[in-house]
């Protein structure tokens, strides 16, 4: 083994060690760093427009872009989260006091089922109504208790939250200001051909923008529509159910229906026919239409990822990374597919150079 080869291997070992150490240092704030990078990618077109308006002065353009993001994205999300936690806490108090009992609703639904449906449910092991009622009641109580607990945790973890928010905003400013230069420098460090680099970067930015743009628009639209129809029908805690529909709408195909379908069924089987029909029609023709029309236009059209891959990668991302996973899951799926698309070309280049 010659000296240069030994030095190179030692350098690779050192590079790996310091990279792992650096990543370990960043891990506690990976969410803030991730969303700072995501917001920088999404609002880069706005920043470029402002940059031209400010005559190429990067600091004022980045500052105005940052203030815009703060006003139209971050502050509304914080206010919505606080409202959700507050409404969830009130919902928990009413359940704990016995004013709301989901088990009773389940028992009312089962009581109007015909005998053949009871027999069918028994074949699937759902014949024990009282056990199912208790499990649903306990699950709903635990879920609302979690939101009530978060109301306390928000106050206790305010300092930690402010640190994360400060890191995200600080990083976001520099990513907006220096993002183009950083991307150009990063390309020089990646040992890939120019075409391969362009393909991967284009795929990465397209997926991030399309996923955020599509999922957020779909989620906000479905959550707003669902909350409004629940409010119009006099269903308690419409904000809570609207936000839950918005969150669940991140899952393609099923999404918000997991909330409004059981409520529509309850209305129908308990004699509230017009409420049940109204909610069913509104859910199918309005809420469902949003998912069926907007999501393919905003997500699938740009990413060119099959719907089943988006669904599975979104579920997997949520399971592994939490709420961050609704972007990270499809992003990794898109990069995986992009790398394999480049694999045959990489083999041909290697054979040609060898």
C-alpha positions in Angstrom: 0.0 0.0 0.0 1.6 3.3 -1.1 1.6 6.4 1.1 -0.9 8.4 -0.9 -3.5 5.6 -0.7 -3.0 5.3 3.1 -3.4 9.1 3.5 -6.6 9.0 1.4 -8.1 6.1 3.5 -7.2 7.9 6.7 -8.8 11.1 5.4 -12.0 9.2 4.4 -12.1 7.7 8.0 -11.6 11.2 9.5 -14.3 12.6 7.2 -16.8 9.9 8.1 -16.1 10.4 11.8 -16.5 14.2 11.8 -19.6 13.9 9.6 -21.2 11.5 12.0 -20.3 13.8 15.0 -21.6 16.9 13.2 -24.9 15.1 12.3 -25.3 14.0 16.0 -24.9 17.6 17.1 -27.6 18.7 14.7 -30.1 15.9 15.4 -31.9 17.6 18.4 -32.9 20.4 15.9 -33.3 18.4 12.8 -37.0 19.4 12.5 -36.1 23.1 12.5 -33.3 22.6 10.0 -35.4 20.5 7.8 -38.3 23.0 7.7 -35.9 25.9 7.2 -34.5 24.2 4.1 -38.0 23.2 2.9 -39.4 26.8 3.2 -36.3 28.1 1.5 -36.9 25.9 -1.5 -40.6 26.7 -1.6 -40.2 30.5 -1.4 -37.1 30.7 -3.6 -39.1 32.0 -6.6 -40.6 34.8 -4.4 -37.1 35.6 -3.2 -35.8 35.8 -6.7 -38.6 38.1 -7.7 -37.9 40.4 -4.7 -34.2 40.2 -5.5 -34.8 41.7 -8.9 -37.1 44.4 -7.3 -34.3 45.3 -4.9 -31.7 45.6 -7.6 -29.8 42.5 -6.6 -29.4 43.4 -2.9 -29.6 40.1 -1.2 -30.1 41.1 2.4 -33.2 43.2 2.0 -34.7 40.6 -0.4 -34.1 37.8 2.1 -35.4 39.8 5.0 -38.7 40.7 3.2 -39.1 37.1 2.1 -38.6 35.9 5.6 -41.1 38.4 7.0 -43.6 37.2 4.3 -43.1 33.6 5.4 -43.5 34.6 9.0 -46.8 36.4 8.4 -48.5 34.0 5.9 -47.2 30.6 7.2 -45.6 30.5 10.6 -47.9 32.8 12.6 -51.2 31.2 11.2 -49.8 27.7 12.0 -49.0 28.8 15.6 -52.4 30.4 16.2 -54.2 27.4 14.7 -52.2 25.0 16.9 -53.0 27.0 20.0 -56.7 27.0 19.1 -56.7 23.3 18.4 -55.0 22.5 21.7 -57.5 24.7 23.6 -60.5 23.1 21.9 -59.1 19.6 22.4 -58.6 20.4 26.1 -62.2 21.6 26.4 -63.4 18.5 24.6 -61.5 16.3 27.0 -63.0 18.1 30.0 -66.5 17.5 28.6 -65.8 13.8 28.0 -64.2 13.4 31.4 -67.3 15.0 32.9 -69.6 12.6 31.0 -71.2 15.3 28.8 -69.9 13.5 25.7 -69.9 9.8 25.5 -68.8 8.2 22.2 -69.6 4.8 23.6 -73.3 5.7 23.8 -73.2 6.9 20.1 -71.7 3.5 19.1 -74.3 1.6 21.1 -77.1 3.6 19.4 -75.7 2.8 15.9 -75.4 -0.9 16.7 -78.9 -1.1 18.2 -80.5 -0.3 14.8 -78.5 -2.8 12.8 -80.6 -5.7 11.4 -79.9 -9.2 12.6 -78.1 -10.3 9.5 -75.6 -7.4 9.9 -75.0 -8.4 13.6 -74.3 -12.0 12.3 -71.9 -10.6 9.7 -70.0 -8.5 12.3 -69.9 -11.5 14.6 -68.0 -13.5 11.9 -65.3 -10.7 12.0 -65.1 -10.7 15.7 -67.0 -7.5 16.2 -70.0 -8.9 18.1 -69.0 -7.6 21.5 -70.6 -4.2 21.3 -69.9 -3.3 24.9 -66.2 -4.1 24.5 -66.0 -2.1 21.3 -67.9 0.8 22.9 -65.5 0.9 25.9 -62.4 0.8 23.6 -63.7 3.6 21.4 -64.6 5.7 24.5 -61.2 5.1 26.0 -59.4 5.8 22.8 -61.3 9.1 22.3 -60.7 10.0 26.0 -56.9 9.3 25.6 -56.7 11.3 22.4 -58.4 14.4 23.9 -56.4 13.9 27.1 -53.3 14.1 24.9 -54.4 17.4 23.5 -55.1 18.7 27.0 -51.7 17.6 28.1 -50.1 19.4 25.2 -51.8 22.6 26.5 -49.6 22.2 29.6 -46.5 21.1 27.7 -46.7 24.2 25.4 -46.3 26.4 28.4 -43.5 24.2 29.9 -41.6 23.9 26.6 -42.0 27.4 25.4 -38.3 28.1 25.7 -37.4 25.0 23.7 -40.0 25.8 21.0 -38.6 29.4 20.8 -35.1 28.1 20.3 -36.2 25.8 17.5 -38.2 28.5 15.9 -35.2 30.9 16.2 -32.9 28.4 14.6 -35.3 27.8 11.7 -35.8 31.5 11.0 -32.1 32.3 11.3 -31.1 29.4 9.0 -34.0 30.3 6.6 -32.6 33.8 6.2 -29.2 32.6 5.1 -30.6 29.9 2.9 -32.7 32.4 1.1 -29.8 34.9 0.8 -27.1 32.4 -0.1 -29.1 29.4 -1.3 -28.0 29.7 -4.9 -24.3 29.9 -4.0 -24.6 27.1 -1.5 -26.3 24.9 -4.1 -23.5 25.7 -6.7 -20.8 24.9 -4.1 -22.5 21.7 -3.0 -22.6 20.4 -6.6 -18.9 20.7 -6.8 -18.5 18.3 -3.8 -20.8 15.6 -5.2 -18.8 13.1 -7.3 -21.5 12.8 -10.0 -21.7 14.0 -13.6 -23.4 17.3 -14.3 -26.4 15.7 -15.9 -26.9 13.3 -12.9 -26.6 16.2 -10.5 -29.1 18.3 -12.4 -31.5 15.4 -12.5 -31.3 14.7 -8.8 -31.5 18.3 -7.8 -34.4 19.0 -10.1 -36.3 15.9 -8.8 -35.6 16.9 -5.2 -36.8 20.5 -5.5 -39.8 19.4 -7.6 -40.9 16.8 -5.0 -40.5 19.2 -2.1 -42.4 22.0 -3.7 -45.2 19.7 -5.1 -45.6 17.8 -1.9 -45.9 20.9 0.3 -47.9 22.8 -2.2 -50.3 19.9 -3.0 -50.6 18.4 0.5 -51.0 21.7 2.3 -53.5 23.1 -0.2 -55.5 19.8 -0.1 -55.3 19.5 3.7 -56.3 23.1 4.3 -59.1 23.0 1.9 -60.6 19.7 3.1 -60.1 20.7 6.8 -61.8 24.0 6.2 -64.7 22.5 4.3 -65.1 19.7 6.9 -65.0 22.0 9.8 -67.6 24.3 8.1 -70.1 21.5 7.4 -69.6 20.1 11.0 -70.3 23.6 12.3 -73.4 24.1 10.0 -74.8 20.7 11.2 -74.3 21.7 14.9 -71.6 19.0 15.6 -69.5 19.9 18.7 -65.9 21.0 18.4 -65.9 21.7 14.6 -62.4 23.2 14.7 -61.0 20.1 16.3 -62.7 17.8 13.7 -61.7 20.1 10.9 -58.0 20.0 11.9 -58.2 16.2 12.3 -59.6 16.0 8.8 -56.9 18.2 7.5 -54.2 16.1 9.1 -55.8 12.8 7.9 -56.1 14.2 4.4 -52.3 13.9 4.1 -53.1 10.3 3.5 -54.2 9.9 -0.2 -57.5 8.1 -0.9 -58.7 7.6 2.7 -57.9 10.9 4.4 -60.8 13.0 5.7 -63.4 10.3 5.1 -62.1 8.6 8.3 -63.8 11.4 10.2 -66.9 12.4 8.3 -68.1 8.9 7.2 -68.7 7.6 10.7 -70.5 10.8 11.6 -72.7 10.5 8.5 -73.5 6.9 9.4 -74.4 7.9 12.9 -76.8 10.5 11.6 -78.5 8.1 9.2 -79.0 5.2 11.6 -80.3 7.4 14.4 -83.0 9.0 12.3 -81.3 12.3 11.5 -81.8 11.7 7.9 -81.3 15.1 6.4 -78.1 15.7 8.4 -76.8 12.3 7.3 -77.7 12.8 3.7 -76.3 16.4 3.7 -73.0 15.3 5.2 -72.7 12.3 2.9 -73.4 14.3 -0.2 -71.1 17.1 0.9 -68.3 14.6 1.8 -68.5 12.8 -1.5 -69.2 15.7 -3.9 -67.2 18.5 -2.2 -64.6 17.1 0.3 -63.9 14.0 -1.8 -63.7 16.0 -5.0 -61.0 18.2 -3.6 -58.8 15.1 -3.0 -59.6 13.6 -6.4 -59.1 16.7 -8.4 -56.5 18.9 -6.6 -54.1 16.2 -5.4 -53.3 14.7 -8.8 -53.0 18.2 -10.3 -50.7 19.6 -7.5 -48.8 16.5 -6.4 -48.9 13.6 -8.9 -48.6 15.8 -12.0 -45.3 17.5 -10.9 -43.7 14.5 -9.1 -44.8 11.8 -11.6 -44.9 9.4 -8.7 -47.7 6.8 -8.7 -50.5 7.4 -6.2 -49.8 4.1 -4.4 -46.1 5.1 -3.9 -47.2 8.5 -2.5 -49.6 6.8 -0.1 -47.1 4.2 1.2 -44.2 6.6 1.4 -46.4 9.1 3.2 -47.6 6.5 5.8 -44.0 5.3 6.3 -42.7 8.8 6.6 -45.2 9.7 9.2 -44.4 6.5 11.1 -40.7 7.1 11.1 -40.4 10.9 11.2 -43.7 12.0 12.7 -45.4 15.0 11.1 -42.2 15.9 9.2 -42.6 12.5 7.4 -45.4 13.7 5.1 -42.7 15.6 3.2 -39.7 13.3 4.0 -41.5 10.1 2.9 -42.4 11.1 -0.6 -39.0 13.0 -0.9 -37.0 9.9 -0.2 -39.3 7.8 -2.5 -38.7 10.3 -5.3 -34.9 10.3 -4.8 -35.0 6.5 -4.6 -36.8 6.3 -8.0 -34.5 9.0 -9.5 -31.3 7.2 -8.4 -32.5 4.0 -10.0 -33.5 5.8 -13.1 -29.9 7.0 -13.4 -28.4 3.5 -12.6 -28.3 2.2 -16.2 -26.7 5.3 -17.4 -24.1 5.1 -14.5 -23.3 1.5 -15.6 -22.8 2.6 -19.2 -20.5 5.5 -18.1 -18.4 3.1 -15.9 -18.1 0.5 -18.7 -17.0 3.3 -21.1 -14.4 4.7 -18.8 -13.0 1.3 -17.7 
